[in-house]
Amino acid sequence: MEPGAAGVRWPPVSAIVDRALRSAVTVLPPRWRTDRRSALVGLTAVRPHLGVAGLGVAAVLRLAGLRRASAVAGLAGAAAAAPALRRVLPRPSRPLPDGPELTVLVANVLLGRADTGALAATVARERPDVVVLPEAGSGYLDRLRPLLDGAGYRGWSSVPPGVPDQRGTVVLVAMRAGAVEVRPGPGMRLPHLEVSGGLLGARTLYAVHTSAPTNPRWTELWAGELALVAGWTRGRPAPVVAGDLNAVVDHRRLRAALGGCVDATDGTGRGLVATFPSSLPRWAGIRIDHVLVPRGSVTRRHVVLETPGSDHRAVLVTVRLPGTQESVR
C-alpha cells in the first residue's frame, strides 16, 4: 500500500473491510451477531463462493454495458476466488515415502442420530484403520458395536456412559492396526481422544471436534482450540489430526494450526468438495471435516461419502506417511 498524503499509511483493504463489518454487526439483533471479534470468520468460510458470485455479477454488468462496474466486480471476484484455485488443480504424483499406509474415516454423526446400519456398512466395505466419529458417545458406540461383530474393530468413547452423544467423539481402530493406546485428552470444550502405538508407531492421532464459531464465546473457544492443534502439529514426529474442525482452509487460524502438517486434500484437486451441510450439493457447501497429515505424506485416495442421518458427509483418506526419521528432519 502506497503512503497517503502527509506520510499517512492507509491500512490494508482487508482491515478496512473487517472494521466495517464489525461496525455493521454491532447494530444487528444479538442473535445474529455470530462473531463480535471478527465478522470475517463466517465470510471466510464461503470466500470461494463469494468469488464465483462476484465473477457472475461482473459478467452480468458487462452484458449490461457497465464496463467499469464490471471490472471492479471482476477484480473483487478474482481476488476472492484465486486462493481456491490451487485446491482444484491436482499436482503431479510424488514418490511414496517409506512410512506406513494409513486409512482414516471421519464422520460427524449429528448428535448420535446418524444411521448406524449405514455407517457399519461403510466401515465394513472400506475397512479403514481408524474411524473418528464426532458427536458420538458411549450410547452411539453401544448401538454400533453389534453391527460390527466380526469386522475386527475396537471402540472407545471420549465421554463416559450417560453423557449425551453430542459431547463426545468415538474412535474405532481395526485389529490389524496393532496394539494401540487410546486415551482421553484435555484442553477442548468437547473431549477428544489421542491414539498412539501400533500402526502409528511414535506418532499420535488426535480425534477432535472443535467448538463451532457461531457465537462470541464459542468463537473464542474455537480460536483457542485451533491454537492447541497448532501445538500438536509442531511436535516431532508430526501427528495426524482428524475430525470436525469447524474451519475451512481459508481460515487464517486453521492455516496457522497446520505446523508440520498439511491437509490430506493438498495436491489432490479435491480441496473444494464440501462435507457440510449434506443438504446442499457438494459444490455449494463448505469443507470443515479434515484429516491433517505430516508434511511429506502422499495421499493415495480421498473420497467424500454420504452419511445417512447426518448433516455432514464423511471423509475417507488413505495416505502413505513419511518415516519417523524422515519427519524429524
C-alpha positions in Angstrom: 0.0 0.0 0.0 1.4 3.4 -1.0 1.7 6.0 1.7 -1.1 8.6 1.6 -0.8 12.4 1.9 1.4 13.8 4.7 3.1 10.4 5.0 -0.1 8.7 6.3 -0.1 5.0 5.5 -3.5 3.6 4.8 -4.4 0.2 6.4 -4.8 -2.9 4.2 -8.1 -3.2 2.4 -8.9 -6.4 4.4 -8.5 -4.5 7.6 -10.9 -1.7 6.4 -13.5 -4.3 5.3 -13.1 -6.1 8.6 -13.7 -2.9 10.6 -16.7 -2.0 8.5 -18.2 -5.4 9.1 -17.6 -5.3 12.8 -19.3 -1.9 13.0 -22.3 -3.3 10.9 -22.6 -6.4 13.1 -23.0 -4.3 16.3 -26.3 -2.9 15.0 -27.7 -6.4 14.3 -30.0 -8.2 16.8 -27.9 -10.1 19.3 -28.9 -13.5 18.0 -27.4 -12.5 14.6 -24.1 -11.5 15.9 -22.2 -14.6 15.1 -18.7 -13.1 15.8 -18.2 -9.9 17.6 -14.4 -10.3 17.4 -14.3 -10.6 13.6 -17.2 -10.6 11.2 -14.9 -12.2 8.7 -14.9 -15.6 10.3 -18.2 -16.5 8.7 -17.5 -14.8 5.5 -14.1 -16.5 5.1 -15.8 -19.9 5.2 -17.6 -19.0 1.9 -14.9 -17.0 0.2 -14.7 -19.2 -2.9 -18.5 -18.9 -3.2 -18.3 -15.1 -2.9 -15.6 -15.1 -5.5 -17.6 -17.1 -8.0 -20.6 -14.9 -7.3 -18.5 -11.8 -7.9 -17.4 -13.1 -11.3 -21.0 -13.8 -12.2 -22.0 -10.3 -11.2 -19.2 -9.0 -13.3 -20.4 -10.9 -16.4 -24.0 -9.6 -15.9 -22.7 -6.0 -15.6 -20.6 -6.5 -18.7 -23.6 -7.6 -20.7 -25.5 -4.6 -19.4 -22.7 -2.3 -20.7 -21.4 -1.2 -17.3 -17.8 -1.8 -18.1 -16.2 0.0 -15.1 -18.5 -1.6 -12.6 -17.9 -5.0 -14.3 -14.2 -4.6 -14.0 -14.4 -3.7 -10.3 -16.7 -6.7 -9.6 -14.5 -9.0 -11.7 -11.3 -8.0 -9.8 -13.1 -8.5 -6.4 -14.4 -11.9 -7.5 -11.0 -13.0 -8.8 -9.3 -11.9 -5.6 -11.7 -13.9 -3.5 -11.6 -17.0 -5.7 -7.9 -17.1 -6.5 -6.7 -18.8 -3.3 -9.1 -21.6 -4.0 -7.5 -22.3 -7.4 -4.7 -24.4 -6.1 -7.2 -26.6 -4.3 -8.9 -27.7 -7.6 -5.7 -28.2 -9.6 -4.1 -31.6 -8.8 -0.3 -31.7 -8.6 1.9 -34.3 -10.2 2.3 -37.5 -8.3 5.4 -37.8 -6.0 7.4 -40.8 -4.9 5.9 -42.6 -2.0 7.6 -42.1 1.4 8.9 -45.0 3.3 6.4 -44.9 6.2 3.2 -47.0 6.8 0.0 -46.6 4.8 -2.9 -45.4 6.9 -6.7 -45.2 6.1 -8.8 -42.8 8.2 -12.6 -42.3 8.1 -14.1 -39.2 9.6 -17.9 -39.0 10.0 -19.7 -36.5 12.2 -22.8 -38.4 13.3 -25.1 -35.5 14.2 -25.9 -35.8 17.9 -25.7 -39.6 17.6 -28.5 -39.7 15.1 -26.7 -41.0 12.0 -27.9 -44.3 10.7 -25.7 -46.9 12.5 -26.5 -49.6 9.9 -25.4 -47.5 7.0 -22.2 -46.4 8.9 -21.4 -50.0 9.8 -21.8 -51.0 6.2 -19.4 -48.2 5.1 -16.8 -49.3 7.7 -17.1 -53.0 6.6 -16.8 -52.0 2.9 -14.0 -49.5 3.2 -12.0 -51.2 6.0 -10.4 -48.0 7.4 -7.6 -48.4 10.0 -9.0 -45.7 12.2 -12.6 -44.3 12.3 -13.3 -40.9 14.0 -16.9 -40.1 14.9 -17.5 -36.6 16.3 -20.9 -36.2 18.1 -20.8 -39.8 19.2 -20.5 -41.1 22.8 -20.9 -44.3 24.7 -24.5 -44.7 23.7 -23.8 -44.5 20.0 -20.8 -46.8 20.4 -23.0 -49.4 22.1 -25.5 -49.3 19.3 -22.8 -49.5 16.6 -20.7 -52.3 18.2 -23.1 -55.2 17.5 -23.3 -54.2 13.8 -19.5 -54.5 13.5 -19.3 -58.0 15.1 -16.7 -60.0 13.1 -15.3 -56.9 11.4 -12.4 -56.7 13.7 -12.8 -53.2 15.4 -12.3 -52.0 18.9 -14.0 -48.8 20.1 -13.5 -46.0 22.6 -15.6 -43.0 23.6 -14.2 -39.7 24.9 -17.1 -39.4 27.3 -18.5 -41.9 29.9 -21.9 -43.5 29.7 -24.8 -41.1 30.5 -23.1 -38.1 28.8 -25.1 -37.0 25.6 -23.6 -38.2 22.3 -23.2 -34.7 21.0 -20.5 -34.0 23.6 -18.3 -37.0 22.7 -16.1 -38.4 20.0 -15.8 -42.1 19.3 -12.7 -43.8 17.8 -12.8 -47.2 16.2 -9.5 -49.0 15.4 -9.1 -52.0 13.3 -7.4 -55.0 14.9 -4.8 -55.1 12.1 -3.7 -51.7 13.2 -1.9 -53.4 16.1 -1.7 -52.7 19.8 -2.7 -49.1 20.1 -3.1 -47.0 23.2 -6.2 -44.7 23.3 -6.5 -42.1 26.0 -8.7 -39.0 26.6 -7.0 -35.6 26.1 -7.6 -32.3 27.9 -7.9 -28.8 26.5 -11.1 -28.8 24.4 -14.6 -28.0 25.3 -15.7 -31.3 23.7 -13.3 -34.0 25.0 -11.0 -35.6 22.4 -9.1 -38.8 22.1 -5.4 -39.5 21.4 -4.3 -42.7 19.7 -0.7 -43.9 19.5 1.3 -47.1 19.0 0.6 -50.0 16.7 0.5 -48.9 13.0 1.0 -45.3 14.1 4.3 -46.1 15.8 5.7 -43.0 17.6 3.0 -40.7 16.1 -0.2 -39.6 17.8 -3.5 -39.4 16.0 -5.8 -36.8 17.6 -9.5 -37.4 17.1 -11.2 -34.0 17.7 -14.3 -31.9 17.4 -13.6 -28.2 17.9 -16.3 -25.7 19.0 -18.3 -24.1 16.3 -17.7 -20.3 16.0 -21.4 -19.5 16.0 -21.4 -17.0 18.9 -18.8 -14.8 20.6 -18.0 -17.2 23.4 -17.6 -20.3 21.2 -15.6 -18.3 18.7 -13.1 -17.6 21.4 -13.0 -21.2 22.4 -12.6 -22.2 18.7 -9.6 -20.0 18.3 -8.0 -21.4 21.5 -8.7 -25.0 20.4 -7.1 -24.4 17.0 -4.1 -22.9 18.9 -3.9 -26.2 20.8 -3.9 -28.1 17.5 -1.0 -25.8 16.4 0.9 -27.0 19.4 0.4 -30.6 18.4 1.4 -30.2 14.8 4.6 -28.5 15.8 5.7 -31.6 17.7 8.0 -34.3 16.4 7.2 -36.6 14.8 4.3 -34.7 13.3 0.9 -36.1 14.2 -2.3 -36.9 12.4 -5.3 -34.8 13.3 -8.7 -36.0 12.2 -12.2 -34.7 12.9 -14.7 -31.9 12.6 -12.5 -28.7 12.9 -15.4 -26.3 12.1 -12.9 -24.4 9.9 -12.1 -24.2 6.2 -8.5 -23.9 5.0 -9.2 -20.3 4.1 -9.5 -19.6 7.8 -6.3 -18.0 9.0 -6.4 -19.8 12.3 -6.6 -23.2 10.7 -3.7 -22.3 8.3 -1.7 -21.2 11.4 -2.5 -24.5 13.1 -1.0 -26.7 10.3 2.5 -26.5 11.6 4.3 -29.6 10.4 1.1 -30.9 8.8 -0.9 -30.4 5.6 -4.5 -31.1 4.8 -4.8 -34.5 3.2 -6.5 -33.0 0.2 -3.4 -31.0 -0.6 -2.4 -31.7 -4.2 -5.4 -34.0 -4.9 -7.6 -31.4 -6.6 -10.4 -32.2 -4.3 -10.0 -29.4 -1.8 -13.4 -27.8 -2.5 -15.6 -30.9 -2.2 -17.9 -29.9 0.6 -18.6 -32.0 3.7 -21.2 -29.7 5.3 -24.1 -29.3 5.1 -25.1 -32.5 3.4 -28.4 -31.0 2.3 -26.5 -28.8 -0.2 -24.7 -30.1 -3.3 -21.1 -30.9 -2.8 -20.0 -27.8 -4.8 -22.2 -25.4 -2.7 -21.3 -26.3 0.9 -18.1 -26.0 2.8 -15.4 -28.4 3.9 -15.0 -28.4 7.7 -14.2 -32.1 8.3 -10.5 -32.7 7.8 -7.6 -35.1 8.1 -4.3 -33.3 8.7 -1.2 -35.4 7.9 2.5 -34.9 8.3 4.3 -32.9 5.6 5.8 -35.4 3.2 2.8 -37.7 3.2 1.3 -38.7 -0.1 -2.5 -39.0 -0.3 -3.3 -42.1 -2.3 -7.1 -41.8 -2.0 -9.5 -39.1 -0.9 -13.3 -39.5 -1.2 -16.3 -37.8 0.4 -19.1 -40.2 1.3 -22.7 -39.7 2.2 -23.7 -40.4 5.8 -27.4 -41.1 6.1 -29.0 -39.4 9.1 -26.3 -36.8 9.5 -25.9 -33.2 8.3 -22.2 -33.9 7.4 -20.7 -36.1 4.7 -17.9 -38.4 5.7 -14.3 -38.1 4.6 -12.2 -41.2 3.7 -8.5 -40.8 3.3 -5.7 -43.2 2.5 -2.2 -41.7 3.0 1.4 -43.0 2.9 3.1 -41.4 5.9 6.8 -40.4 6.0 9.0 -42.5 8.1 9.6 -41.2 11.6 13.2 -40.3 11.0 12.2 -38.5 7.7 9.6 -36.4 9.5 12.1 -35.3 12.2 14.4 -33.7 9.7 
